[in-house]
Amino acid sequence: MDRNIFKRNELLSEKVIKGLTSRNMSAYYVKDKEEALKKALELIPENSTVAMGGSMSAHEIGLVDTLKNGSYQFVDRDAAEDKREAMLKAYDADVFISSANAVTEDGVLINIDGNANRVSAIAQGPKKVIFIVGMNKICSDVDGAMKRARNVAAPVNAQRFGLNTPCSKTGACFNCKSPDTICCQFLITRYSKHEGRIHVILVNDSLGF
């Protein structure tokens, strides 16, 4: 990564961490994917029950493979015969892994969901929630973060899943009511009621969508 971008991300992360901390969330900045994996594992005790929402960022740092092959009780929704049962187990998990569609510079988390299993678990249920967030997802304010979630993350995910939505064809949000829409639930996390529950790992890399 270009040295100037690295320095920019480092300085920006200080502002984001200050914002997250003011919102009763724990936050960390790491220099690369390897450090992100190390930090995540520091926050996940062995033998913990671990569940997750769809998170390409967690896959990209190697966390998912590590959880599957390590001393953890990993709830693998993708491999489960009964996916609903697997999703419900997430609400009582020790740790829930996610990413964010966008994060504001002052520490607000923005997430959009189709089935709502991810945003509902973020909001309430699991004892600890760990976000893996690339610095590419930092936006100046809530309005910018929402635009990013709807016009960057949602179209890419719709295309990835082969969904028949306007955004999958044009790359831009149409505020659609398509049966295939994945923009069903919007979650804005501006404060954590429970200290020590939400942890955000900011990674000096471009992760996810």
Phi, psi and omega in degrees: 000141179304136184302322181293322177293320178302313181294319178300314180297321180298314180293318180296323181298327179298320178292316181295317180298319177300318178295314179298317180298321179294343180257020175066031176243148177271140183219150184217150175240129180234153190277343181197182183296322181297317178292327178297316178298316180299314181296317179301316182291331175296333183267355183243102179297146176300150182073004176291149170278121185237128176235171179204157169269182176293120182215104176294328181299319178295323176294317187294331178270359178088010184290319184297313179298320180296318179293320180295324187259358183258192182271063181225153175266085186272124177274102184268093182299321184295329182266353185285141175291318179254095185292326178297317179299319179296319179295323179292329178297335182298329185291339179249015182286154173292321184222137175240129181258135179208177164238190175232148175288332177193155176225134179279161180298335179259018166091022176266134181262133180242128178220140176240143185217155176267299180278344178076003177296325182287308184292328179290324177289325175298317185289322186195139177134273182304147183291327181222139177238126181243122178260133172254114189229118174288152181293347175293347183262004180278130180234160186292322184207180183298320180299314178294323179293320179293320178296321178296315181300320186275330187252351176242298185295312185296312179299318180296316180293323177298319177293319182299323181268001179066038184272150181266076179238156177303321183293331179290337180267329186248341182084006181227150181288136176246011183052045191284164171240035179295144175303336181269000185304141174253005178260063183265321183234132178246129179239123174250112180260103183257349179197144176258120182294333187246114181298136178085001181275314185258128179235132181240119177259111177271127186247130179285069181195168174264111184236146175063204185237000000 
